[in-house]
Amino acid sequence: MEGGQEDFEDIFVIGEVSLFDGEAKKTDYAIAGDVLDEYLYNLFMNFLEDRGISNEFISKFSELCTNYEHYLYIELMVNLQKFLKEEV
């Protein structure tokens, strides 16, 4: 801890910020997250956390996606096995 603050590491990052009005177009302004001012980046991260997008949410969401992907893989293998066992 430095200056009374915890050393906190996010498990997700902001990859890009885009500004547009209406539908997004290729000509709209976008900036990579890694070049954002640290203060502005932290404001965006706090904004997301206030709306429920936190490390805990991302961790649970990642686990859900992994489990679903595993389920689909098993289903594919079972269907492939059934297909290969069918007599022509």
C-alpha positions in Angstrom: 0.0 0.0 0.0 1.3 3.4 -0.9 -0.2 6.6 0.5 -2.9 4.7 2.3 -4.3 3.2 -0.9 -4.4 -0.5 -1.8 -2.5 -1.8 -4.8 -5.5 -3.0 -6.8 -5.2 -4.8 -10.1 -8.1 -5.1 -12.5 -8.7 -8.4 -14.3 -10.0 -6.6 -17.4 -9.0 -3.5 -19.2 -10.5 -0.9 -21.4 -9.2 -1.7 -24.9 -10.7 1.2 -26.8 -13.0 4.2 -26.2 -15.1 5.5 -29.1 -17.1 8.7 -29.4 -20.0 8.9 -31.8 -23.5 10.2 -32.2 -26.1 7.8 -33.5 -24.7 4.7 -35.3 -20.9 4.2 -35.2 -19.0 4.9 -38.5 -15.4 4.2 -39.4 -14.7 7.9 -39.4 -15.8 8.4 -35.7 -13.1 9.2 -33.1 -11.6 6.2 -31.2 -8.6 6.0 -28.9 -6.8 3.0 -27.5 -7.3 2.4 -23.8 -3.6 2.1 -23.1 -3.0 5.7 -24.2 -5.7 7.3 -22.1 -4.8 9.6 -19.3 -4.5 7.6 -16.0 -7.1 9.8 -14.3 -9.6 9.5 -17.2 -9.0 5.7 -17.4 -9.8 5.4 -13.7 -12.9 7.5 -14.1 -14.1 5.1 -16.9 -13.3 2.1 -14.7 -15.2 3.6 -11.8 -18.1 4.3 -14.2 -18.2 0.7 -15.2 -18.0 -0.5 -11.6 -20.9 1.7 -10.5 -22.9 -0.1 -13.2 -21.9 -3.6 -12.0 -19.0 -4.3 -14.3 -16.5 -5.2 -11.7 -13.7 -7.8 -11.3 -16.2 -10.1 -9.6 -18.7 -9.8 -12.5 -16.0 -10.3 -15.1 -14.6 -13.4 -13.3 -18.1 -14.9 -13.0 -18.9 -14.0 -16.6 -15.6 -15.6 -17.8 -16.4 -18.8 -15.9 -19.9 -18.9 -17.4 -18.5 -18.5 -20.9 -15.8 -21.2 -20.3 -18.4 -23.6 -19.0 -20.7 -22.9 -22.0 -17.9 -23.4 -24.4 -17.0 -26.7 -22.7 -20.7 -27.8 -23.0 -20.7 -26.9 -26.7 -17.5 -28.8 -27.3 -18.8 -31.9 -25.5 -22.1 -31.7 -27.5 -20.1 -31.4 -30.7 -18.0 -34.5 -29.8 -21.2 -36.5 -29.0 -22.9 -35.5 -32.2 -19.7 -36.3 -34.2 -19.5 -39.7 -32.6 -23.2 -40.4 -33.4 -22.6 -39.3 -37.0 -19.5 -41.5 -37.4 -21.3 -44.5 -35.9 -24.3 -44.2 -38.4 -24.3 -46.9 -41.0 -24.5 -45.7 -44.6 
